[in-house]
């Protein structure tokens, strides 16, 4: 497990999701259609700053009662497990019901519990609720839907690999999330991402500045674009 240090967390928090994704692509460590969530979930608090943390995974159901107990409060072992993953943390929960999102695990109370456990965000293909209360708690949300009720929500298991909106996540994975969505950061290149992202942003700014200048021409644009290509071996 790659343990996120404070300096790297601060450097990453100054980037946005697109800059992080662009930097990752230059290393060719995974396919370009992998490693991030798709449109099946969205960021609910777009004006909040980016979140970075280690994944804590679980699976839930909400459409039928649990075989034992009644709801998530019956699984206090889940809270103990969260503490075994290094902080900061991002909780990623797969709703495994055939129709995900009938009920919501996280609302205002659970948001405060997660914040007390040093969790920065909650991501699920299912539902969330109590949006104003969760926002006041300072917990970012990435979700597939919103529900008025928790229904029969209960934790099936935790610490297992999950898949949420096309992103496969294991506990301990390093995640980055903002208004663009949630993505994983390959640990082998994590420390290089801020530097590469800033270099790419500088090249992009030259293109933008040229497009806004009185000297703009298509030939000049081609020259700048060709000169800004990144090649890695």
N, C-alpha and C positions, 0 to 999 in steps of 0.2 A: 504494500500500500504506500502510495506517495503521500507523505504528510505535508500539508500546506503550511509554509511558514508565513509570518506576518508580512515580511517585505514583499513576497510574491503576491500575496493576497491584495495588498495595497496597490501594487503595480497593475494587476489585472482589473481591479475595480475602476481604474481610470480609463478603461477601454469599453467599447460597446461590443455586442455579440457579433456583429458583422466583421469588425476588425479582428476579433479572436478567430472566427471561422476562416477569414482570409489568410491569416498567419498560419493556421494549422495546415491549410491546403498546400502551402509551399514545401512542406516537409515530406509529402507523399507517404505518410504513415498509415493512411486508411483511404478507402474509396470516398469520393466527394459527395456521394449520396448517403453516407452513413454518419452517425455520431451526433445527430441533433433531432429534436422533435419536429413533427410536421404540423399541418394545420388542424389536426384533431384536438389539440389543446392550445390555449392562448394565455398570455400573461394578463392578469386581471388588474394589476396596479402599475400601469405603464410609466408613471412618473417617479416611481421609486428607483433608487440607484441599483446597479447590478448586484447580484448575489453570487458568492463563490463559496463552495464548501464540499465536504465529503458526503457522498450519498449514503443514506440509510434507507433500506428497502423493506417493503412489506406488501402483502396482498390482502384484499378485503372483499367482502360480499355485503350487500345491503337489501336485496330483494326478498330474502327469506330469513327466518330466525336462525341464530347459531345453534349448533347441537348442544353446546354447554354455555351457560351464562346468558347475558342479555345484550351487552354492547362492549365498546372498547374499554370501558372502565374495568371490566372483568379481566383484562389482560394487562395488568400492571408490569408484567415481565417485559412487555414491549418497551416501557419507559427505561427499564434497566438496560435493555439491549442498546438503545440509542446512545447511552453513555459509553459504550464500548468502542464506538466509532469516533475518531478524533474530531474535535471541533475546529472550525465551524462546520455545520451540518446542513444538508438539504435532504428533506424527507421525500422519497419517491415511492408512491403507492399505486399498484396496479389493481384496478377494480376488475375482478375476474367473472363477474356476472355476465350472462348472455346479453343483457341490456344494461351496460354500465351507467352509473349515475342516478340510480333510483333514490339513493340516500347519500348523505355526505358524512364523511368521517370528521372533517375539520370545520369547526365554526369558531366562535369567539373564545369559548372556554379552552378548547383544545389548542387554539392558536397561542394562548398565553402559556399553556403547558409546554408547548414546543419551544417557545421563545426562552422560557426558563431553562430548557435543556440545550440552549445555544444553537437552535436551529434557525436558519436564515429564511428558508422557503419550504413550501409544500407543493409537490407536483403530482398530479394524478390524471389518468384518463377518465376518471369518474367525476363526481360532483363535489362542490364546496358550498358553504352557506355562511350567513352572518357576515356579509362582506364588510360592512362598516366597522364592526367590532374587530374583525381580523386585521383590517387596515390600521386601526388604532393600536393594535398589538405590535405592529411593525413586521408582520410575517408576510412575505411575498407569496403569491399564489399563481400556479400554472395549472389550469384545469380544463376539462372537456365540457363541463356544464355547471349549472347552478341549481341547487335543490332547496326547497323550503324546509325539508325534513331530513333527519338522520335515518328515518325508516328503521330497518333492522341491521344497520351497519355493524360489522364486527370484523376483527382481524383474523384472517385464516392462518397466516404464518408470516414470519419476518426473517430478514437476513438472506433471503433467496434472490436469485436473479429475477428481474422483472422487465417487462417491456411496456413503455408508455409512449404512445403516439410515434411509433417507429424507432424510438431510442431504447436500446437494451442497456440496462444498468445493473451493476453489482454493487453491493455495499462496499464503501471505501473508494469508489470511483470519484475522480475530481470533476466537479460540475460547475458550469458558469451559466447564469441566466439573467436575462433582462427583457425589455419589451419585445424583442424579436423572438424569444423562446428560450429553450434550455438545450445545452450541448455539453458533451463530455470533452475533457481535455486529456490527451494522451500524456501520461506522466513523464515519458522520456524526453518530451520537448517542452514541458510546462514552463521551465525557467527561461526558455528562449522566446516565448511568445510575445512578451511586452516589447522587447527590442525589435523583433521582426515586424510587429504590428505598427510601431512608430515609423519604421523605415518605409513601409508600404503607404502609410498615411501621408508621409512627406511627398512621395512620388505622386499619389493621387491629387494632392493639393496643387502640385505644379500643373497638372492637367486642368483642374478646375480654374485656376488663375488664368491659364492661357485661354480657356473658353470664354472668360469674362473680359478679356483684354481687347483693345482695338487692333492688335496684331493678329487676331485669330484667322487661321486659314486651315483648310483640310490637309494640305501638305504638311504644314507645321504640326497639326494635331497627330498625323501619322508618325512624324519623327519623334514626338514626345512619347507617344504610346509605345513605339518600338524600343525606345531607349529606356523605358521603365520596366520592361519585362524582367521577371525574376526567374533565374534558372538555378536549380540546386542539384548537386550530385550526391 
